[in-house]
Amino acid sequence: MKALTVFLLLFLFSVPALATDNVNSKEESPKLQSNSDLVESVVLYSLTKNNRKYNYLYDSSGNISVILVQGWQGSQWVDSARTSYTYNSNRKQLSFMIELRKNDVWTNLQYCVNTYDSKDSILEYLFKSWINGQWTNSSRFTYTYDSNGKPLIDSTQNYANGIWTNYTRRTRTYDSNGNQLVFIYEQWGGGKWVKQSQYSYSYDSTNRIFIEIQERWINGQMLNPSRYSYAYDSSGNRISWTIEEMKNGQWEIGARHSYTFDSNKNLLLDFAELMNNGEWISANRRTNTYGTNNLKLSELYENWDNGVWLNSYRYTYNYGITGKELLFLHEKWIDGGWTNNVRRTTTENSNGNIKTMQYESWQGEKWVNNNNGLSFRDKQENFFSFTAFRIEVFYQGETPVKEEIICTSLSLSCSPNPASELININYTMPEPQGVVLSITNFLGIEIAKFDNAQLQTAGVHSFSHDVSDLAPGVYFLTMRAGNSIEKKKFVVVR
């Protein structure tokens, strides 16, 4: 089933959503075996210091019902935005409403209502904006289908001054086998639909595309069309495609790709060639390797130069026991050797759920945090996507791992662990007394000290500390209260 994407504070393309940081909620998700698979919150760390926390609530069917976004201010999380969702009995999203927190009051921002036909195919997304104390139409997306449920026309319109105005339209036609024959994209201009692009397809006897023609227009003038020819092996793998361009009324061959697969249909080799004066000239190639369960281990890209294949760049992958990608490493070939470029590291918990993701770039012989897109799917196939250099994911019912303590008369904890920017320090005292807390590195050198020697009340105390300027490594948090000492180890990562 097609998933609905919801963006927070930003509307993109033709599907409703909740922003550049978003969750894509599957409409028909597998039933959860445990609440411990439900994401409770995600903490984002950004180079812009715009750290955020996304908190998730669910209905009885496991659908996300509320997303609460908080920003870090001073020493605490403060509400900034929230989105509420409703669903029908088939778990199709019926509506969502976005609100902003201003001056301690929730203020409406955007509202979307979805309409479906009897087959639960989307008919309309209707967006409204909160203007002058009331909901006002903003934009809408409408869809039509043929008798087989194939999409025919989808269009977008914007609302202004009490009038709906056309914006874009996409039209499709099909043959008797349900194969798409033509796809046309148009924009509204000068009181009429103006064609922007058209794709036409021809199929073989097994309903596989073997000819695709692409046409594009600019300012009403058609550019030279392109034609793609595809070939397949007996297993249905596409083993080649050739591109031609129309010039002076004739098709001229420009390039082709040839593919090789293993017995599991994994792509082993992608070989590209260019046509030059009637001869095929090698251009570049990509070679893939695979491991257990057909998981890709590496991609090597090479360029053909003066009769020799030269390394260009490569990707390397590592996986956890559940098959989730734990390491993505991109390297470039520079001066005869491989040089780090970027990497994405991931950790998972004992249930096989994503716990942390971090993106870094190689600068000056060291890894440096770098904002990028970080995304993952939960076991319900909800898709979470954020822009940050690190995210930390917490699940319902999750309890911190117990650490060995030196003194049982006090309680000390710190989270997240590992940490990259802010660390939350929590301690509990059984009786009023003075407290001194300090942070030392693995050599015992004191990095920071928090002297609260004045009498503090019994109970729970907490504060946050910025560790963004600390080098990656192991550190120790020590609390001294009277004659008692409590220690915790934590890790700083970049």
Residue pairs with C-beta under 8 A, 6 or more apart in sequence:
1 26
1 27
1 28
2 27
2 122
3 24
3 25
3 26
3 27
3 381
3 383
4 15
4 16
4 17
4 24
4 25
4 27
4 92
4 93
4 114
5 15
5 16
5 17
5 18
5 22
5 24
5 383
6 16
6 17
6 18
6 22
6 23
6 24
6 25
6 83
6 85
6 93
6 96
7 16
7 17
7 18
7 19
7 20
7 22
8 17
8 18
8 19
8 20
8 21
8 22
8 67
8 69
8 81
8 83
8 98
9 18
9 19
9 81
9 98
9 100
9 109
9 110
10 17
10 19
10 20
11 17
11 110
11 127
11 139
14 125
14 141
14 154
14 156
14 168
15 125
15 141
16 96
16 112
16 114
16 125
16 127
17 24
18 67
18 83
18 96
18 98
20 385
20 386
20 387
21 44
21 52
21 54
21 69
21 385
21 386
21 387
21 388
22 384
22 385
22 386
23 54
23 56
23 64
23 67
23 382
23 383
23 384
23 385
24 382
24 383
24 384
24 385
25 63
25 64
25 85
25 93
25 382
26 380
26 381
26 382
26 383
27 90
27 91
27 92
27 93
27 120
28 90
28 91
29 62
29 63
29 91
29 380
29 381
29 382
30 379
30 380
30 381
31 62
32 38
32 62
32 379
32 380
33 379
34 351
34 397
35 396
35 397
36 351
36 353
36 395
36 396
36 397
36 398
37 351
37 353
37 378
37 379
37 380
37 395
38 56
38 58
38 62
38 378
38 380
38 395
38 396
39 56
39 378
39 382
39 384
39 393
39 394
39 395
39 396
40 55
40 56
40 394
40 395
40 396
40 398
41 53
41 54
41 55
41 56
41 393
41 394
42 53
42 54
42 56
42 384
42 386
42 391
42 392
42 393
42 394
43 51
43 52
43 53
43 54
43 391
43 392
43 394
43 416
44 51
44 52
44 53
44 54
44 386
44 387
44 388
44 390
44 391
45 51
45 369
45 388
45 389
45 390
45 391
45 392
45 420
45 421
46 52
46 371
46 387
46 388
46 389
47 369
47 370
47 371
47 389
48 371
49 421
50 71
51 71
51 72
51 421
51 422
52 69
52 70
52 71
52 72
52 80
53 69
53 70
53 71
53 72
53 77
54 67
54 68
54 69
54 70
54 386
55 66
55 67
55 68
55 69
55 70
56 64
56 66
56 67
56 68
57 64
57 65
57 66
57 67
57 68
58 64
58 65
59 65
59 87
61 87
61 91
62 380
63 85
63 87
63 91
63 93
64 85
64 382
65 84
65 85
65 86
66 82
66 83
66 84
66 85
67 82
67 83
68 79
68 81
68 82
69 79
69 80
69 81
69 82
70 77
70 78
70 79
70 80
71 77
71 78
71 80
72 78
72 422
75 463
75 464
76 464
78 101
79 101
80 100
80 101
81 98
81 99
81 100
81 101
81 109
82 98
82 99
82 101
82 106
83 96
83 97
83 98
83 99
84 96
84 97
84 99
85 93
85 95
85 96
86 93
86 94
86 95
86 96
87 93
87 94
88 94
88 116
88 120
90 120
92 114
92 116
92 120
93 114
94 113
94 114
95 111
95 112
95 113
95 114
96 111
96 112
97 108
97 110
97 111
97 112
98 108
98 109
98 110
98 111
99 106
99 107
99 108
99 109
100 106
100 107
100 109
101 107
107 130
108 130
108 135
109 129
109 130
110 127
110 128
110 129
110 130
110 138
111 127
111 128
111 129
111 130
111 135
112 125
112 126
112 127
112 128
113 125
113 126
113 128
114 122
114 124
114 125
114 126
115 122
115 123
115 124
115 126
116 122
116 123
117 123
117 145
119 149
121 143
121 145
121 149
122 143
123 142
123 143
124 140
124 141
124 142
124 143
125 140
125 141
126 137
126 140
127 137
127 138
127 139
127 140
128 135
128 136
128 137
128 138
129 135
129 136
129 138
130 136
136 159
137 159
137 164
138 158
138 159
139 156
139 157
139 158
139 159
139 167
140 156
140 157
140 159
140 164
141 154
141 155
141 156
142 154
142 155
142 157
143 151
143 153
143 154
144 151
144 152
144 153
144 154
145 151
145 152
146 152
146 174
148 174
148 178
150 172
150 174
150 178
150 180
151 172
152 171
152 172
152 173
153 169
153 170
153 171
153 172
154 169
154 170
155 166
155 167
155 168
155 169
155 170
156 166
156 167
156 168
156 169
157 164
157 165
157 166
157 167
158 164
158 165
158 167
159 165
165 188
166 188
166 193
167 187
167 188
168 185
168 186
168 187
168 188
169 185
169 186
169 187
169 188
169 193
170 183
170 184
170 185
170 186
171 182
171 183
171 184
171 186
172 180
172 182
172 183
172 184
173 180
173 181
173 182
174 180
174 181
175 181
175 203
177 203
177 207
179 201
179 203
179 207
180 201
181 200
181 201
182 198
182 199
182 200
182 201
183 198
183 199
184 195
184 197
184 198
185 195
185 196
185 197
185 198
186 193
186 194
186 195
186 196
187 193
187 194
187 196
188 194
194 217
194 220
195 217
196 216
196 217
197 214
197 215
197 216
197 217
198 214
198 215
198 216
199 212
199 213
199 214
199 215
200 212
200 213
200 215
201 209
201 211
201 212
201 213
202 209
202 210
202 211
202 212
203 209
203 210
204 210
204 232
206 236
208 230
208 232
208 236
209 230
210 229
210 230
210 231
211 227
211 228
211 229
211 230
212 227
212 228
212 230
213 225
213 226
213 227
213 228
214 225
214 226
214 227
214 228
215 222
215 223
215 225
216 222
216 223
216 225
217 223
224 245
224 246
224 247
225 245
225 246
226 243
226 244
226 245
226 246
227 243
227 244
227 245
227 246
227 251
228 241
228 242
228 243
228 244
229 241
229 242
229 244
230 238
230 240
230 241
231 238
231 239
231 240
231 241
232 238
232 239
233 239
233 261
235 261
235 265
237 259
237 261
237 265
238 259
239 258
239 259
239 260
239 261
240 256
240 257
240 258
240 259
241 256
241 257
242 253
242 255
242 256
243 253
243 254
243 255
243 256
244 251
244 252
244 253
244 254
245 251
245 252
245 254
246 252
252 275
253 275
254 274
254 275
255 272
255 273
255 274
255 275
255 283
256 272
256 273
256 275
256 280
257 270
257 271
257 272
257 273
258 269
258 270
258 271
258 273
259 267
259 269
259 270
259 271
260 267
260 268
260 269
260 271
261 267
261 268
262 268
262 290
264 290
264 294
266 288
266 290
266 294
266 296
267 288
268 287
268 288
269 285
269 286
269 287
269 288
270 285
270 286
271 282
271 285
272 282
272 283
272 284
272 285
273 280
273 281
273 282
273 283
274 280
274 281
274 283
275 281
281 304
282 304
283 303
283 304
284 301
284 302
284 303
284 304
284 312
285 301
285 302
285 304
285 309
286 299
286 300
286 301
286 302
287 299
287 300
287 302
288 296
288 298
288 299
288 300
289 296
289 297
289 298
290 296
290 297
291 297
291 319
293 323
295 317
295 319
295 323
296 317
297 316
297 317
298 314
298 315
298 316
298 317
299 314
299 315
300 311
300 314
301 311
301 312
301 313
301 314
302 309
302 310
302 311
302 312
303 309
303 310
303 312
304 310
310 333
311 333
311 338
312 332
312 333
313 330
313 331
313 332
313 333
313 341
314 330
314 331
314 333
314 338
315 328
315 329
315 330
316 327
316 328
316 329
316 331
317 325
317 327
317 328
317 329
318 325
318 326
318 327
319 325
319 326
320 326
320 346
320 348
320 352
321 352
322 348
322 352
324 346
324 348
324 352
324 354
325 346
326 345
326 346
326 347
326 348
327 343
327 344
327 345
327 346
328 343
328 344
329 340
329 342
329 343
330 341
330 342
330 343
331 338
331 339
331 340
331 341
332 338
332 339
332 341
333 339
339 362
340 362
340 367
341 361
341 362
342 359
342 360
342 361
342 362
342 370
342 372
343 359
343 360
343 362
343 367
344 357
344 358
344 359
344 360
344 372
344 374
345 356
345 357
345 358
345 360
346 354
346 356
346 357
346 358
346 376
347 354
347 355
347 356
348 354
348 355
349 355
349 395
349 398
351 395
353 378
353 379
353 393
353 395
354 376
354 378
354 393
355 392
355 393
356 390
356 391
356 392
356 393
356 418
357 374
357 376
357 390
357 391
358 369
358 374
358 389
358 390
358 391
358 420
358 493
358 494
359 369
359 370
359 371
359 372
359 374
359 388
359 389
359 390
360 367
360 368
360 369
360 370
360 389
360 494
361 367
361 368
361 370
362 368
367 494
368 494
369 389
369 390
369 420
369 494
370 389
371 387
371 388
371 389
372 387
372 388
372 389
373 385
373 386
373 387
374 385
374 386
374 387
374 388
374 390
374 391
375 383
375 384
375 385
375 386
376 383
376 384
376 393
377 383
377 384
378 384
384 393
389 420
390 420
390 421
390 493
392 416
400 413
400 415
403 488
403 489
405 412
405 486
405 487
406 485
406 486
406 487
407 484
407 485
407 486
409 430
409 484
410 427
410 428
410 429
410 430
410 479
410 481
410 484
410 486
411 426
411 427
411 428
411 486
412 425
412 426
412 427
412 428
412 477
412 479
412 486
412 487
412 488
413 425
413 426
413 427
413 488
414 423
414 424
414 425
414 426
414 477
414 488
414 490
415 423
415 424
415 426
416 423
416 424
417 423
417 490
417 491
418 490
418 491
418 492
418 493
419 467
419 490
419 491
419 492
419 493
420 467
420 468
420 492
420 493
420 494
421 466
421 467
421 468
422 464
422 465
422 466
422 467
422 468
423 464
423 465
423 467
423 490
424 462
424 463
424 464
425 437
425 462
425 463
425 464
425 465
425 477
426 460
426 461
426 462
427 435
427 437
427 460
427 461
427 462
427 479
427 486
428 459
428 460
428 461
429 435
429 456
429 457
429 458
429 459
429 461
429 481
430 458
431 458
432 455
432 456
432 457
432 458
433 455
433 456
433 481
433 482
434 452
434 453
434 454
434 455
434 456
434 481
434 482
435 452
435 453
435 456
435 461
435 479
435 480
435 481
436 449
436 450
436 451
436 452
436 453
436 479
436 480
436 481
437 449
437 450
437 452
437 477
437 478
437 479
437 480
438 446
438 447
438 448
438 449
438 450
438 477
438 478
439 446
439 447
439 448
439 449
439 465
439 475
439 476
439 477
439 478
440 446
440 447
440 475
440 476
440 478
441 447
441 473
441 474
441 475
441 476
442 473
442 474
442 475
442 476
447 470
447 475
448 465
450 463
450 465
467 475
467 492
470 492
471 492
472 491
472 492
472 493
472 494
473 491
473 492
474 489
474 490
474 491
475 489
475 490
475 491
475 492
476 487
476 488
476 489
476 490
477 487
477 488
477 489
477 490
478 485
478 486
478 487
479 485
479 486
479 487
